[in-house]
Amino acid sequence: MTAINSASAQQDVKGAQQDIKHAQHEANNIDKSIDFLQILSFELDKAWFGIEIASIQEVLEYRNVTKVPRTPDYMLGVINLRGKVIPVVDLRRQFAMHLSEPSQDSCIIIIQVDIEGEPTALGIMADCVQEVVEIAQEDINPPPRIGNKIDVVFINGMAKQDDNFIILLNVSRLFGEQEFETLVEKASDSSGIDEATVAAGQESPAITGV
């Protein structure tokens, strides 16, 4: 795939990153008794999804991903993020959605997943990021058990934001622990990838972390 660069896409990603930093700063200074979630909303195949900002490390502009042999089809490959090899997955494949090529709005959301108590970074491909929103717990509904294309085990709930329904993902359930450990091991296996290819000239655009 060819890396896509766009001034508007860069602004969207940087804007989302700033929103995340601001929201996390505010979350550290609010009354903990207030019962609401702060999430980053993003799109996949015209559907809106949300992940709690506490699980998000940063948002990157889309860039080439180095394929890793003998990995599940939903694993796009790996990227180099400040010297660390990060696996990147395509939730379109995981959720059996319509597949498409990256666009100028595509981005990679870096999340933190706990594996045996250790935070581990994972990249999620998104069609585009939307905004950071606050959702009251009382406004979150359980996912419908009928007519939902996505396994409800991956979903914490659903909430309405303006004219859109946001599917709130449970990142700890997107992959089984053993499955995720295998992804990380594959990504780190020097016999499985050309580390020079990943590192040389392939560093993700520098965006301040959270």
N, C-alpha and C positions, 0 to 999 in steps of 0.2 A: 504494500500500500504506500501511497505517497503522502508525506507529511503535508498538512494543510495549515496555512498561516493566513490570518485575517485580522485586520485592526479591530473590527467589531467583535470578533470572537475573543480576542485578547482582552478587550474592555469588559465583556460579559464575565469572563473567568476572574479577572482581577476584582470586578465589582462583587462577585459572589464570595471571593476570598475575604474582602474587607467586611462584608456582611457577617461572615462566619466569625471573624475575629471580634467584631463589635458585639455580636450576640453572646459569645463565650465570655467576654469581659463583663457584660451585663448580668449573665447568669451567675457569676461569682459574687455579685453585689446585691442580689435580690433576696427577698424573704423566701427561705427555702420551703415555707408552708404553702406558697402559691403553687397551685396544682395545674401546671401546663407544661407542654413540651415545646422546645425550639428545634425546628428541623430545617434541613436544606432540601428544597424541592427540586426535582429534575425530571426530564422527560426520557421515556423509552418507548418507541413505536407509538407515539402520540398519546401515551398514557402518562399520568403524573405519579411520581413516587417520592417518598420522603425518607430521610435518614436523620436520626438525632445528631445534632452538631457535636455532642460529646464524643461521638464515634468517628468524627471526621478530622483528619490531620490537615489536609489542604486540597485545593482543586488546581489541576494542571491543564494547560492547553493541550490539545491532542498532538501526538507525535508518533513517529514510527515505533512499532512494538516488535521486538525480536522474538521470532517463533521458537518454541522449545519442543524438540522431538518427543514423541511418546507421552503426550499429556492429553487430558480430556479436551474435547472439541470446544468447550466453553472457555478454556484458557487461551487467550489471545497470544500470550507470550510474556516477556519481561521488559521492563524499562530500567534505566539507570537514574536513580534519584540521589544526587549528592553522594555518589560512590556506593550506594546500596542498590542491590538488584531486587526489584519489586515485581511480583507476579501481577498480571492484569487479566481480569476476566470479563467476559461478555455476557451480561445478564439476559440479553435477547435469546441467546442459545440456551442458557439455563432455564429460562421460562418458556422455551419453545415459541418465541415470537418470530415475526417476519424479520428476516435478516437484511441488512443494508450496509452500504459502504459509509465510512465516516464522512461527515460534512464539515463545512467551515465552523459550525457551532459545536461540534463534538468536543468532549473533554474527558479527562480521567479524574475521578474522585478518589482520593487516597483515604482509606478508612483504617481504623485500628481494630483488630480482632484479637481477643484473648485466647491464647493457646497454652493450656496448662499454667495459667496465671501470668504468662508473658505476652505483652502487647506486640502484635505482629502486623506489619503494614501490608495492605492489599489494595490494588487499583481496580476500580469499577468503571467501565466504559459507559458514558452517558451521551445521549443525543444532544442535550444542552442542559445547562443549569438555569433555574428560574430565580428563586429568592429564598431568603431565610424567613420563615413564618413562625408565629407562636400559635399553638393550638391547645385549647383547654382540654383537660382530660375528659371532661363531661361531654365534649363534642366528638370524641373518638368512638366509633361504632365497630362492632366485630365484623369481620369480612363475611360476605354472603357465602354460604356453602354450596349454592347452586348458581351456575352461570359464571363462575370465576375461573378464568383460564390458568391462574397461578395457584399452586398448592398453598392452602391456607397456613401451612406450617411455617412458611416464610414471612407471614404477615402478622404484624402486631395489631393492626386495625385499619380503619378508613376514616377519613375526615373530609369535610367539604371546605374548600377555600375559593371564595368567589363563585365562579361557574364550573369549577373543576373538583373532582374527587381525587384526593391524594391517598395512595396506597402506602401505608407506613411499614417499611421493611424491618424485619428482625435480623440484623446482620449476623448475629451469632448462630442463626439457623440456616443461613444461605448455603453453607457447606458443612458436612459433618466434620468433627474434629480430626478424625483420621484422614478424611479426604483433603482437608485444608493443610494438614501437616505434609501430605504427599505433594501438594502443589508447591509449598515452600521448599521442600527438599529438591524437587525437580528444578525449581527456579535457581537454586543455589548450586546445583550440580555442575561443576565445571566441565564434565565430560559430555553434558547435554547441550551446552550452548557455547558459542564463540564469545568469550568474555571481552576480547578486544573489540569485537563488533558492537557489543552493547555499550562499552565505555567510550570508545573513540568517537568524538563528535556527536554523541547521542544523548548528552545530558539534557534533561527536561528543562524547559524555560524556567528561569529563576523567579519564583513567586514566594513571597514571605510566608513561612509556615505559621501554624497556629500554636 
